């Protein structure tokens, strides 16, 4: 019976990877995760304790990102601290974008209106309006600086709500690709 239960859980996880963001969010809420409104998830890697994670409103989490709410390093101390485990909450504020393949570690708080750069390994408390990058991640600038950069950049093309078919000729024309 235990093997069948494990197979069903693994199948559910596999299917969730390919389902819509809304389906992923519904599933995670059932697991006890607090998730705000208007979020978009391309990942399903929210640790074995999703109930320790709180996500605000208007949060985008891209593919490959992992949330880890426990620290396996306790293994080294099991002879001194028998049966010990270490856990920490993770809280993500409102209006946050987390780039591809990030790792969010226990006891992390990311403030409102923040961005986390792709591949960052994040642990600690980061204030509102932070741009967070690196391994270990650190705040490199204020979000308003990045907004100004985007507004001035020649790479800014207003195609967000277009389909790929509609977007492709516009982007190719912008970059002079035939």
C-alpha positions in Angstrom: 0.0 0.0 0.0 2.9 2.4 0.8 4.4 1.8 -2.6 1.1 2.6 -4.3 0.8 5.8 -2.3 4.3 6.8 -3.3 3.7 6.1 -7.0 0.5 8.2 -6.9 2.3 11.1 -5.2 5.1 11.0 -7.7 2.6 10.9 -10.6 0.7 13.8 -9.2 4.0 15.8 -8.9 5.0 14.9 -12.4 1.6 16.0 -13.8 1.7 19.3 -11.8 4.9 20.3 -13.6 3.0 20.4 -16.8 -0.2 21.9 -15.6 -1.1 25.6 -15.5 0.1 28.0 -12.9 -3.4 28.1 -11.4 -3.4 24.3 -10.9 -0.1 24.5 -9.2 -1.3 27.2 -6.9 -4.5 25.3 -6.0 -2.4 22.2 -5.2 0.1 24.2 -3.0 -2.7 25.9 -1.1 -4.1 22.5 -0.3 -0.7 21.6 1.1 -0.9 24.6 3.5 1.1 27.2 1.6 -0.1 30.7 1.9 -0.3 32.3 -1.6 -1.7 35.7 -2.5 -3.6 36.8 -5.6 -2.4 37.2 -9.2 0.6 35.0 -8.9 2.4 33.0 -11.6 4.5 29.9 -10.8 6.5 28.0 -13.4 8.0 25.7 -10.6 6.5 23.2 -8.2 9.7 22.9 -6.0 8.4 24.2 -2.7 10.2 21.9 -0.3 8.7 19.1 1.8 7.2 21.7 4.2 5.2 24.0 1.9 3.2 25.2 4.9 6.3 27.1 6.1 6.2 29.3 2.9 4.2 32.5 2.5 3.9 34.2 -0.9 2.4 37.7 -1.3 0.3 39.1 -4.2 1.5 39.5 -7.7 4.6 37.2 -7.4 6.2 35.5 -10.4 8.5 32.5 -9.8 10.2 31.1 -12.9 11.3 27.6 -13.8 14.0 25.7 -11.9 13.6 27.7 -8.7 13.6 25.7 -5.5 12.4 26.7 -2.0 14.1 24.8 0.8 12.6 25.1 4.3 14.9 22.7 6.1 18.7 22.4 6.5 20.1 18.9 5.9 23.4 20.0 7.4 22.0 18.7 10.7 23.1 15.3 9.5 26.6 16.2 10.7 25.4 16.6 14.3 23.0 13.7 14.7 25.5 12.0 17.0 25.4 15.1 19.3 21.8 16.1 18.7 19.9 12.9 18.2 16.8 13.2 16.0 17.5 16.9 15.4 16.0 18.7 12.4 16.3 22.4 11.5 13.5 24.3 9.8 12.9 27.9 8.8 10.1 29.9 7.3 10.3 31.7 3.9 8.3 34.8 3.2 8.1 36.5 -0.2 6.4 40.0 -0.3 4.1 41.5 -2.8 5.1 42.3 -6.4 8.2 40.1 -6.5 9.9 38.4 -9.5 12.2 35.5 -8.8 14.3 34.5 -11.8 15.1 31.1 -13.2 17.0 28.4 -11.2 17.2 30.3 -7.9 17.5 28.6 -4.5 15.6 30.2 -1.6 16.9 28.9 1.7 15.2 28.7 5.2 14.7 31.9 7.2 14.6 34.1 4.2 12.4 37.2 3.8 12.2 39.1 0.5 10.5 42.5 0.8 7.8 44.0 -1.4 8.7 45.2 -4.9 11.8 43.2 -5.3 13.6 41.1 -8.0 15.8 38.1 -7.6 18.3 37.5 -10.4 18.5 34.1 -12.1 20.7 31.5 -10.4 20.8 33.4 -7.1 21.1 31.5 -3.8 19.1 33.5 -1.3 19.2 33.5 2.5 18.5 36.3 4.9 16.3 39.3 5.1 16.1 41.7 2.2 14.2 45.1 2.4 11.5 46.3 0.1 12.6 47.6 -3.4 15.6 45.3 -3.6 17.4 43.9 -6.6 19.0 40.7 -5.3 21.7 38.8 -7.2 24.5 36.3 -6.6 25.7 33.3 -4.6 25.5 34.2 -1.9 22.8 36.7 -2.9 23.0 40.3 -1.9 21.2 43.5 -2.7 23.0 45.2 -5.5 20.7 48.1 -6.2 17.2 49.6 -5.7 14.3 48.5 -7.9 13.8 52.0 -9.2 17.2 52.0 -10.8 16.3 48.9 -12.8 12.9 50.4 -13.8 14.8 53.5 -15.1 17.2 51.1 -17.0 14.2 49.2 -18.6 12.5 52.5 -19.6 15.7 53.8 -21.3 16.9 50.5 -22.8 16.8 50.0 -26.6 15.7 46.4 -25.7 12.3 47.6 -24.4 9.6 46.2 -26.8 6.0 46.3 -25.7 4.9 42.8 -26.6 3.9 41.3 -23.2 0.4 40.2 -23.9 1.0 39.1 -27.5 1.2 35.5 -28.6 4.5 34.1 -29.8 3.3 34.3 -33.4 2.4 37.9 -33.0 5.6 38.8 -31.0 8.1 37.1 -33.4 7.9 39.5 -36.3 8.0 42.6 -34.1 11.1 41.3 -32.2 12.8 40.3 -35.4 12.1 43.7 -37.0 13.4 45.5 -33.9 16.7 43.6 -34.0 16.9 43.7 -37.8 16.7 40.0 -38.3 15.3 38.7 -41.6 
